[in-house]
Amino acid sequence: MGSAEYFNIIYQLGDGMLATLLIFVLTLVFSMPLGLLVAFARMSKWTPFGFLLQKEGFHGKVASAGGLRKWVGSFKPIQFLAKIYISILRGTPLMLQLLVVYFAPYYVFGINLSKEYRLIAVLIGFSINYAAYFAEIYRSGIESIPVGQYEASSVLGYNKYQTFFKIVFPQMVKRILPPVTNEIITLVKDTAMAFVLNYTEMFTLAKQIAAAKTTIIPLFIAGAFYFVFNAVVAHVMERVERALSYYR
């Protein structure tokens, strides 16, 4: 196989590369902010029945219901729903989630969907999946900030929003960069999962070209693309991490 054939294969893979980049960029755009919202929900302390805990003890038969009363009074519905969301999205395969997102509108609501919905389903599936992982990463970063910093910000007159965005958030970003980098690198490789919805990204296109030309070269070229892409992502994130290391 001559060099001209290699360049021809790379040219044919061009559309697939763009599709992979599109999935990668849009998934990050949607999943990272959504993950922050889910993290806030996961840390929510709101208890709609908290007033039950403020009443004094009971006597006689009602005393036996104290455990249930305490459980209901301390129930945090937003936190509970966030835990369920994270548990389901992290505990089931991404491939299954993509299939549910794609076929649910038809089987649940009877909506006939066009082929263009494939990309939308891919983005929704990837975004909600990665948001669950980012949410736990964000939560770990936020909860790692010492309580004393919250107290100091209160003394300085900062409200909750000022405390978070001026004190907590910058430190959180520094601490979560390594695990976030791991998730981003995983996302680059997971874009190949779009094939389950018959959406033609780079790896799917490489398999089609390999089958048509009866050669494995397109798959090696696709593998080289993923490797280079991940190397660039790792390098960029390392530079960002160094830039945020103010005191080293």
C-alpha positions as CSV (number, residue, x, y, z in Angstrom):
1,M,0.0,0.0,0.0
2,G,1.6,3.3,-1.1
3,S,1.6,6.6,0.6
4,A,-1.1,7.9,-1.7
5,E,-3.4,5.2,-0.4
6,Y,-2.6,6.1,3.2
7,F,-3.5,9.8,2.5
8,N,-6.7,8.6,0.8
9,I,-7.7,6.7,3.9
10,I,-7.0,9.6,6.2
11,Y,-9.0,11.8,3.9
12,Q,-11.9,9.4,4.0
13,L,-11.7,9.4,7.8
14,G,-11.9,13.1,7.9
15,D,-15.7,13.2,8.4
16,G,-15.5,10.7,11.1
17,M,-12.8,12.7,12.9
18,L,-15.0,15.8,12.8
19,A,-18.0,13.8,14.2
20,T,-15.8,12.5,17.0
21,L,-14.6,16.0,17.8
22,L,-18.2,17.3,17.8
23,I,-19.4,14.6,20.2
24,F,-16.4,15.3,22.5
25,V,-16.7,19.1,22.6
26,L,-20.5,19.2,23.0
27,T,-20.5,16.5,25.7
28,L,-18.1,18.6,27.7
29,V,-20.1,21.8,27.2
30,F,-23.2,20.1,28.5
31,S,-22.0,17.6,31.0
32,M,-19.6,19.8,33.1
33,P,-22.2,22.5,34.1
34,L,-24.8,19.8,34.6
35,G,-22.4,17.9,36.8
36,L,-22.0,21.0,39.0
37,L,-25.8,21.2,39.4
38,V,-26.0,17.6,40.3
39,A,-23.2,18.0,42.8
40,F,-25.1,20.9,44.4
41,A,-28.2,18.6,44.6
42,R,-26.1,15.8,46.0
43,M,-25.0,18.1,48.8
44,S,-28.5,19.6,49.4
45,K,-29.5,19.8,53.1
46,W,-33.1,20.8,52.4
47,T,-35.5,18.8,54.6
48,P,-39.2,19.7,53.9
49,F,-40.3,17.8,57.0
50,G,-37.6,19.0,59.3
51,F,-40.2,20.6,61.6
52,L,-41.0,17.0,62.8
53,L,-37.6,16.9,64.5
54,Q,-38.2,20.1,66.4
55,K,-41.1,18.7,68.5
56,E,-40.7,17.1,71.8
57,G,-40.9,13.4,72.4
58,F,-44.1,11.4,72.6
59,H,-45.7,9.2,75.2
60,G,-47.5,5.9,75.2
61,K,-48.2,4.2,71.8
62,V,-46.9,7.1,69.7
63,A,-43.4,6.7,71.2
64,S,-42.9,3.6,69.0
65,A,-43.3,5.8,65.9
66,G,-40.3,8.0,67.0
67,G,-37.9,6.2,64.6
68,L,-40.1,6.7,61.6
69,R,-40.8,10.3,62.6
70,K,-37.0,10.9,62.8
71,W,-36.4,9.4,59.4
72,V,-39.2,11.4,57.8
73,G,-38.0,14.6,59.5
74,S,-34.4,14.1,58.3
75,F,-35.4,13.0,54.7
76,K,-33.6,15.1,52.1
77,P,-35.6,14.6,48.8
78,I,-33.2,16.6,46.5
79,Q,-30.2,14.8,47.8
80,F,-32.0,11.5,47.6
81,L,-33.0,12.1,43.9
82,A,-29.4,13.1,43.1
83,K,-28.1,9.9,44.7
84,I,-30.5,7.8,42.6
85,Y,-29.5,9.7,39.4
86,I,-25.8,9.1,40.1
87,S,-26.3,5.5,41.1
88,I,-28.2,4.6,38.0
89,L,-25.9,6.5,35.6
90,R,-22.7,5.2,37.1
91,G,-24.1,1.7,37.7
92,T,-25.4,0.9,34.2
93,P,-23.5,0.6,30.9
94,L,-23.2,3.7,28.7
95,M,-24.3,1.6,25.7
96,L,-27.6,0.8,27.5
97,Q,-28.2,4.4,28.4
98,L,-27.7,5.5,24.8
99,L,-30.3,2.9,23.7
100,V,-32.8,4.0,26.3
101,V,-32.4,7.7,25.3
102,Y,-32.8,6.8,21.6
103,F,-35.8,4.4,21.8
104,A,-37.6,5.7,24.9
105,P,-39.5,8.6,23.1
106,Y,-40.9,6.0,20.6
107,Y,-41.8,3.2,23.1
108,V,-43.0,5.5,25.9
109,F,-44.6,8.4,24.1
110,G,-45.1,6.9,20.6
111,I,-43.1,9.7,19.0
112,N,-41.6,8.9,15.6
113,L,-38.1,10.3,15.4
114,S,-36.0,11.3,12.4
115,K,-32.4,10.2,11.7
116,E,-31.2,13.6,12.9
117,Y,-32.2,12.6,16.4
118,R,-29.3,10.1,16.5
119,L,-26.8,12.8,17.2
120,I,-29.1,14.4,19.8
121,A,-29.6,11.1,21.5
122,V,-25.8,10.5,21.5
123,L,-25.2,13.9,23.1
124,I,-28.0,13.5,25.7
125,G,-26.7,10.0,26.6
126,F,-23.1,11.1,26.9
127,S,-23.9,14.3,28.8
128,I,-26.1,12.7,31.5
129,N,-23.6,9.9,31.9
130,Y,-20.6,12.0,32.3
131,A,-22.4,14.6,34.4
132,A,-22.9,11.9,37.1
133,Y,-19.1,11.2,37.2
134,F,-18.3,14.9,37.2
135,A,-20.8,15.5,40.0
136,E,-19.0,13.2,42.3
137,I,-15.6,14.7,41.4
138,Y,-16.9,18.2,42.0
139,R,-18.5,17.1,45.3
140,S,-15.2,15.6,46.5
141,G,-13.4,18.8,45.6
142,I,-15.9,21.1,47.4
143,E,-16.0,18.9,50.5
144,S,-12.2,18.9,50.7
145,I,-12.2,22.6,51.5
146,P,-11.6,23.1,55.2
147,V,-14.5,24.4,57.2
148,G,-12.3,27.2,58.5
149,Q,-12.3,28.9,55.1
150,Y,-16.1,29.1,55.2
151,E,-16.0,30.6,58.7
152,A,-13.3,33.1,57.5
153,S,-15.4,34.2,54.5
154,S,-18.4,34.7,56.9
155,V,-16.3,37.0,59.1
156,L,-15.3,38.9,56.0
157,G,-19.0,39.5,55.2
158,Y,-19.2,37.2,52.1
159,N,-22.5,35.6,51.3
160,K,-22.9,32.0,50.1
161,Y,-22.4,32.8,46.5
162,Q,-19.4,35.0,47.0
163,T,-17.9,32.4,49.3
164,F,-18.3,29.7,46.7
165,F,-17.2,31.5,43.6
166,K,-14.4,33.6,45.1
167,I,-13.0,31.1,47.7
168,V,-14.2,27.6,47.2
169,F,-14.5,27.2,43.5
170,P,-10.9,28.3,42.6
171,Q,-9.5,25.8,45.1
172,M,-11.9,23.1,44.0
173,V,-10.8,23.5,40.3
174,K,-7.1,23.0,41.3
175,R,-7.9,19.9,43.3
176,I,-10.1,18.1,40.8
177,L,-8.0,18.6,37.7
178,P,-6.3,15.2,37.8
179,P,-9.6,13.2,38.0
180,V,-11.3,15.5,35.5
181,T,-8.4,14.9,33.1
182,N,-9.0,11.1,33.5
183,E,-12.7,11.5,32.7
184,I,-11.9,13.7,29.6
185,I,-9.4,11.2,28.3
186,T,-12.0,8.4,28.8
187,L,-14.6,10.5,26.9
188,V,-12.3,10.7,23.9
189,K,-12.3,6.9,23.7
190,D,-15.9,6.5,24.6
191,T,-17.0,8.5,21.6
192,A,-16.7,5.3,19.7
193,M,-19.8,4.1,21.6
194,A,-21.9,6.2,19.3
195,F,-21.9,3.3,16.8
196,V,-24.6,1.7,18.9
197,L,-27.1,4.2,17.5
198,N,-25.7,3.9,14.0
199,Y,-24.1,7.3,14.2
200,T,-21.0,7.4,12.1
201,E,-18.1,8.7,14.1
202,M,-14.4,8.0,13.3
203,F,-14.1,4.4,14.6
204,T,-17.3,3.3,12.9
205,L,-16.1,4.9,9.6
206,A,-12.7,3.2,10.0
207,K,-14.4,-0.2,10.4
208,Q,-16.4,0.5,7.2
209,I,-13.4,1.5,5.2
210,A,-11.4,-1.5,6.6
211,A,-14.2,-3.9,5.5
212,A,-14.5,-2.3,2.0
213,K,-10.7,-2.3,1.4
214,T,-10.1,-5.6,3.2
215,T,-7.2,-4.0,5.2
216,I,-6.7,-3.3,8.9
217,I,-4.8,-0.1,8.2
218,P,-7.8,2.3,8.7
219,L,-8.2,0.9,12.3
220,F,-4.5,1.6,13.0
221,I,-4.9,5.1,11.7
222,A,-8.0,5.6,13.9
223,G,-6.0,4.2,16.9
224,A,-3.2,6.7,16.1
225,F,-5.8,9.5,16.0
226,Y,-7.2,8.6,19.5
227,F,-3.6,8.4,20.9
228,V,-2.6,11.8,19.5
229,F,-5.9,13.3,20.6
230,N,-5.5,12.0,24.2
231,A,-1.8,13.1,24.2
232,V,-2.9,16.6,23.3
233,V,-5.6,16.6,26.0
234,A,-3.2,15.3,28.6
235,H,-0.6,18.0,27.7
236,V,-3.2,20.8,27.8
237,M,-4.5,19.7,31.1
238,E,-1.0,19.4,32.5
239,R,-0.3,23.0,31.4
240,V,-3.5,24.1,33.1
241,E,-2.6,22.3,36.3
242,R,0.9,23.9,36.3
243,A,-0.6,27.3,35.7
244,L,-2.9,26.9,38.7
245,S,-0.1,25.7,41.0
246,Y,0.5,29.2,42.4
247,Y,2.6,28.3,45.4
248,R,5.0,25.7,43.9
